């Protein structure tokens, strides 16, 4: 339990620090999409994955699993820390600047604790998908960290 609490505190601190590193002040290069609860953006309305990666535009889907409610901290085109009903999904379009295409842009989702099948508390499971492909997960919540991924190009 102590490791879980320390892991959550560390993950939360890292996510808070990382979300404060970027700035959109005056920049029109990044456009955020709307939050979707379980709904995917139709493929016919978005560029193909090949076109997206060439132009620096990516569709990012953050997911947190489990049952009930938990706090979720996330960073994609937008950032937040909110209590959400599980399972939870957020799909956004992230436009990378030229610099971000070179060095990368960090997206993350850090779910709070959920009740495991054996009745103990564990970190909620999370998944990150970029352009429809799963790029990372936290082993169904068995690791003591959330999910992070650096998008490039």
Residue frames relative to the residue before (quaternion, step in Angstrom):
aa qw qx qy qz dx dy dz
X 1.0000 0.0000 0.0000 0.0000 0.00 0.00 0.00
X 0.6548 0.5128 -0.3215 0.4526 3.58 0.94 -0.86
X 0.6387 0.5187 -0.3285 0.4638 3.60 1.00 -0.80
X 0.6378 0.5273 -0.3249 0.4578 3.59 1.00 -0.81
X 0.6676 0.4893 -0.3025 0.4726 3.59 0.89 -0.91
X 0.6671 0.4852 -0.3060 0.4753 3.60 0.91 -0.88
X 0.6391 0.5274 -0.3234 0.4570 3.58 1.01 -0.80
X 0.6532 0.5009 -0.3085 0.4767 3.59 0.97 -0.86
X 0.6545 0.5087 -0.3203 0.4585 3.59 0.94 -0.86
X 0.6553 0.5039 -0.3072 0.4715 3.58 0.97 -0.84
X 0.6627 0.4993 -0.3050 0.4675 3.58 0.90 -0.91
X 0.6503 0.5092 -0.3170 0.4661 3.58 0.97 -0.82
X 0.6600 0.5059 -0.3145 0.4577 3.59 0.93 -0.86
X 0.6447 0.5110 -0.3192 0.4705 3.59 0.97 -0.84
X 0.6730 0.4982 -0.3058 0.4532 3.58 0.86 -0.92
X 0.6426 0.5116 -0.3287 0.4661 3.59 0.97 -0.80
X 0.6629 0.5011 -0.3072 0.4638 3.57 0.92 -0.87
X 0.6818 0.4929 -0.2957 0.4525 3.58 0.93 -0.87
X 0.6548 0.5093 -0.3354 0.4466 3.59 0.96 -0.69
X 0.6648 0.4986 -0.3073 0.4636 3.59 1.14 -0.44
X 0.5511 0.6576 -0.3810 0.3446 3.61 1.25 -0.22
X 0.7286 0.4080 -0.2430 0.4936 3.61 1.04 -0.63
X 0.1231 -0.7777 0.6105 0.0861 3.51 -1.28 0.32
X 0.2165 -0.7695 0.5901 0.1133 3.52 -0.97 0.91
X 0.3298 0.7798 -0.4909 0.2052 3.58 1.24 0.13
X 0.8553 0.0390 -0.0858 0.5095 3.51 -0.58 1.24
X 0.5923 0.5810 -0.3737 0.4146 3.61 1.17 -0.16
X 0.1604 -0.7792 0.5985 0.0948 3.53 -0.98 0.87
X 0.4286 0.7243 -0.4487 0.3006 3.58 1.23 0.29
X 0.7463 0.3444 -0.2091 0.5299 3.61 1.07 -0.64
X 0.0258 -0.7794 0.6260 -0.0063 3.51 -0.86 1.01
X 0.2716 -0.7801 0.5448 0.1446 3.55 -0.77 1.01
X 0.3954 -0.6902 0.5530 0.2480 3.50 -1.17 0.65
X 0.6014 -0.5566 0.4303 0.3785 3.53 -1.31 0.02
X 0.5348 -0.6083 0.4763 0.3423 3.54 -1.19 0.53
X 0.1148 -0.7772 0.6169 0.0470 3.52 -1.04 0.82
X 0.2389 -0.7646 0.5805 0.1461 3.55 -0.90 0.83
X 0.8453 -0.0667 -0.0083 0.5300 3.53 -0.06 1.33
X 0.6526 0.5019 -0.3290 0.4626 3.63 1.16 -0.14
X 0.2978 -0.7443 0.5734 0.1692 3.54 -0.98 0.87
X 0.5122 -0.6037 0.5038 0.3456 3.56 -1.23 0.50
X 0.4816 -0.6763 0.4607 0.3138 3.62 -0.74 0.95
X 0.5218 -0.6611 0.4438 0.3061 3.57 -0.92 0.92
X 0.6249 0.5663 -0.3474 0.4100 3.60 1.04 -0.67
X 0.7123 0.4442 -0.2593 0.4776 3.62 1.14 -0.47
X 0.7173 0.3762 -0.2512 0.5299 3.58 1.21 -0.07
X 0.6017 -0.5747 0.4085 0.3752 3.59 -1.14 0.58
X 0.6052 -0.5460 0.4259 0.3926 3.56 -1.24 0.43
X 0.6497 -0.5218 0.3609 0.4187 3.63 -1.15 0.46
X 0.6290 0.5334 -0.3449 0.4482 3.62 1.03 -0.73
X 0.6742 0.4862 -0.2930 0.4724 3.59 0.93 -0.91
X 0.6275 0.5477 -0.3361 0.4396 3.58 1.02 -0.80
X 0.7050 0.4719 -0.2937 0.4405 3.57 0.76 -1.01
X 0.6434 0.5171 -0.3330 0.4558 3.62 1.06 -0.62
X 0.7484 0.3962 -0.2247 0.4821 3.59 0.99 -0.73
X 0.5204 -0.6477 0.4140 0.3719 3.61 1.23 -0.09
X 0.5594 0.5699 -0.3981 0.4515 3.58 1.26 0.34
X 0.0175 0.8118 -0.5804 0.0613 3.56 -0.78 1.07
X 0.3263 -0.6963 0.6003 0.2196 3.54 -1.16 0.69
X 0.0917 -0.8092 0.5803 -0.0005 3.57 -0.60 1.19
X 0.0766 -0.7810 0.6193 0.0236 3.57 -0.89 0.98
X 0.1287 -0.7666 0.6277 0.0428 3.55 -0.82 1.11
X 0.0406 -0.8065 0.5898 -0.0066 3.59 -0.91 0.91
X 0.0539 -0.7453 0.6629 0.0473 3.54 -1.19 0.69
X 0.2285 -0.8067 0.5365 0.0958 3.57 -0.81 1.02
X 0.4606 0.6695 -0.5170 0.2689 3.49 -1.38 -0.01
X 0.4315 -0.6605 0.5438 0.2861 3.52 -1.35 -0.25
X 0.7192 0.4199 -0.3178 0.4532 3.53 -1.17 0.56
X 0.5598 -0.5632 0.4707 0.3847 3.56 -1.09 -0.81
X 0.0800 0.7751 -0.6254 0.0408 3.54 -1.19 0.57
X 0.5327 -0.5866 0.4879 0.3662 3.56 -1.27 0.29
X 0.0770 -0.7826 0.6174 0.0205 3.55 -1.04 0.85
X 0.1449 -0.7491 0.6418 0.0774 3.54 -0.95 0.97
X 0.0468 0.8211 -0.5642 0.0725 3.58 -0.82 0.97
X 0.0669 -0.7590 0.6465 0.0380 3.52 -1.34 0.49
X 0.1833 0.7228 -0.6480 0.1551 3.56 -0.76 1.14
X 0.7791 -0.0838 0.1031 0.6126 3.61 -0.40 -1.18
X 0.7494 0.1826 -0.1228 0.6245 3.56 1.24 -0.53
X 0.2906 -0.7328 0.5828 0.1973 3.56 -1.30 0.21
X 0.1258 0.7989 -0.5850 0.0611 3.53 -1.21 0.45
X 0.1204 -0.7254 0.6702 0.1008 3.48 -1.42 0.24
X 0.2177 0.7970 -0.5116 0.2359 3.54 -0.09 1.32
X 0.4712 -0.6055 0.5450 0.3382 3.52 -1.28 0.40
X 0.0331 -0.8147 0.5778 -0.0369 3.56 -0.83 1.03
X 0.4652 -0.6206 0.5505 0.3089 3.53 -1.29 0.48
X 0.2981 -0.7689 0.5461 0.1471 3.56 -0.95 0.93
X 0.5397 -0.1856 -0.8210 0.0157 1.60 -2.08 1.32
X 0.2480 -0.7760 0.5731 0.0889 3.58 -1.19 0.72
X 0.0233 -0.7888 0.6142 -0.0119 3.56 -1.05 0.82
X 0.0281 -0.7647 0.6436 0.0120 3.56 -1.07 0.79
X 0.0441 -0.7864 0.6162 0.0006 3.57 -0.79 1.04
X 0.0593 0.7978 -0.5928 0.0924 3.55 -0.77 1.11
X 0.3811 -0.6725 0.5779 0.2617 3.53 -1.29 0.42
X 0.1257 -0.7863 0.6040 0.0344 3.55 -0.80 1.09
X 0.1408 -0.7670 0.6232 0.0591 3.57 -0.82 1.08
X 0.2481 -0.7909 0.5456 0.1235 3.55 -0.60 1.15
X 0.4383 -0.6442 0.5562 0.2889 3.55 -1.12 0.73
X 0.6929 -0.4533 0.3399 0.4459 3.59 -1.27 0.19
X 0.6583 0.5029 -0.3110 0.4658 3.59 0.95 -0.84
X 0.6663 0.4979 -0.3062 0.4630 3.60 0.94 -0.85
X 0.6054 0.5457 -0.3626 0.4519 3.59 1.10 -0.58
X 0.6790 0.4751 -0.2846 0.4819 3.58 1.12 -0.64
X 0.8104 0.2933 -0.1418 0.4869 3.60 0.72 -1.05
X 0.5414 -0.6404 0.3854 0.3849 3.58 1.20 -0.39
X 0.2063 -0.7446 0.6260 0.1054 3.52 -1.32 0.46
X 0.3214 -0.7877 0.5024 0.1542 3.56 -0.64 1.16
X 0.0674 -0.7505 0.6565 0.0355 3.55 -0.94 0.98
X 0.0174 0.8217 -0.5676 0.0485 3.58 -1.03 0.73
X 0.0478 -0.7389 0.6683 0.0717 3.50 -1.37 0.36
X 0.0453 -0.7870 0.6149 -0.0224 3.55 -0.84 1.07
X 0.1451 -0.8060 0.5684 0.0786 3.60 -0.24 1.23
X 0.5121 -0.6201 0.4956 0.3279 3.55 -1.24 0.46
X 0.7138 -0.4408 0.3201 0.4401 3.55 -1.27 -0.25
X 0.1173 -0.7427 0.6557 0.0678 3.51 -1.32 0.59
X 0.5284 -0.6121 0.4750 0.3471 3.57 -1.25 0.32
X 0.3542 -0.7390 0.5419 0.1863 3.57 -0.77 1.10
X 0.7096 -0.4574 0.3284 0.4235 3.56 -1.31 0.24
X 0.7061 0.4476 -0.2652 0.4804 3.62 1.08 -0.66
X 0.6197 -0.5873 0.3292 0.4032 3.59 1.29 0.17
X 0.5787 0.5717 -0.3871 0.4339 3.60 1.24 -0.14
X 0.4842 -0.6343 0.5053 0.3285 3.55 -1.28 0.28
X 0.0543 0.7702 -0.6342 0.0405 3.55 -1.08 0.78
X 0.6246 -0.5087 0.4081 0.4297 3.56 -1.23 0.29
X 0.5178 -0.6432 0.4687 0.3138 3.55 -1.05 0.77
X 0.5279 -0.6262 0.4629 0.3390 3.56 -1.11 0.60
X 0.0381 -0.7988 0.6002 0.0142 3.58 -1.12 0.67
X 0.1054 -0.7629 0.6366 0.0389 3.53 -1.31 0.54
X 0.1104 -0.7458 0.6498 0.0965 3.56 -1.19 0.64
X 0.0769 -0.7678 0.6356 0.0245 3.54 -0.98 0.98
X 0.1069 -0.7619 0.6362 0.0575 3.56 -1.07 0.82
X 0.8368 -0.0526 -0.0336 0.5440 3.55 -0.71 1.17
X 0.7450 -0.4399 0.2048 0.4577 3.56 0.99 0.93
X 0.6662 0.4763 -0.3066 0.4851 3.61 1.23 -0.17
X 0.4353 -0.6786 0.5254 0.2721 3.57 -0.92 0.93
X 0.1343 -0.8215 0.5528 0.0391 3.56 -0.71 1.14
X 0.8061 -0.0469 0.0185 0.5896 3.61 1.17 -0.40
X 0.0117 0.7562 -0.6537 -0.0251 3.54 -1.35 0.39
X 0.4115 -0.7096 0.5049 0.2689 3.60 -1.24 0.07
X 0.6005 -0.6164 0.3427 0.3768 3.56 1.01 0.94
X 0.6702 -0.5222 0.2861 0.4431 3.57 0.88 1.06
X 0.7059 -0.4736 0.2549 0.4609 3.59 1.08 0.71
X 0.4825 0.6895 -0.4289 0.3284 3.59 1.24 0.09
X 0.6544 0.4311 -0.3275 0.5279 3.61 1.19 -0.27
X 0.4712 -0.6992 0.4711 0.2590 3.56 -1.15 0.59
X 0.6275 0.4802 -0.3686 0.4897 3.55 0.92 0.88
X 0.5184 -0.6087 0.4915 0.3451 3.51 -1.28 0.30
X 0.5760 -0.5623 0.4540 0.3821 3.52 -1.22 -0.53
X 0.0384 0.7798 -0.6234 0.0420 3.57 -0.94 0.95
X 0.0298 0.7838 -0.6198 0.0228 3.55 -1.19 0.60
X 0.2777 -0.7449 0.5831 0.1673 3.58 -1.00 0.82
X 0.2284 -0.7670 0.5904 0.1049 3.56 -0.71 1.17
X 0.0141 -0.7714 0.6362 0.0060 3.56 -0.99 0.87
X 0.8319 0.2996 -0.1927 0.4255 3.54 -1.27 0.45
